[in-house]
Amino acid sequence: MAIKVAIVGFGNIGRAAIEAVQGAPDMELVGIIRRHPGEEKLPSIPVVTDVAALGHVDVALLTVPSRSAPAYAREYLQ
């Protein structure tokens, strides 16, 4: 069974994370979480504002600026 992964953020690191997850045979990219999901279209990858919209997620990769990571981590750990 594949590990269901969501990527939080879509900058340079987020784009690299997409490639890494898609290239891993034991992972499934279930979606990307962005503040403004309509800015860029990604074929076959759901882009949402809330992780709950993706259903079950095993792992959330925080690919946000390091100064923002503590706040995002608290939110997702709750």
ZIGIPE-V576362 format. One record per helix or strand of 2 or more residues. SS is the DSSP state (a for helix, b for strand). FROM is the first residue (numbers start at 1). TO is the last residue. If there is no record, write none. Layout:
# ZIGIPE-V576362
SS_FROM_TO ; SS_FROM_TO
This chain:
# ZIGIPE-V576362
b_3_8 ; a_12_23 ; b_27_33 ; b_47_48 ; a_51_54 ; b_59_62 ; a_66_77
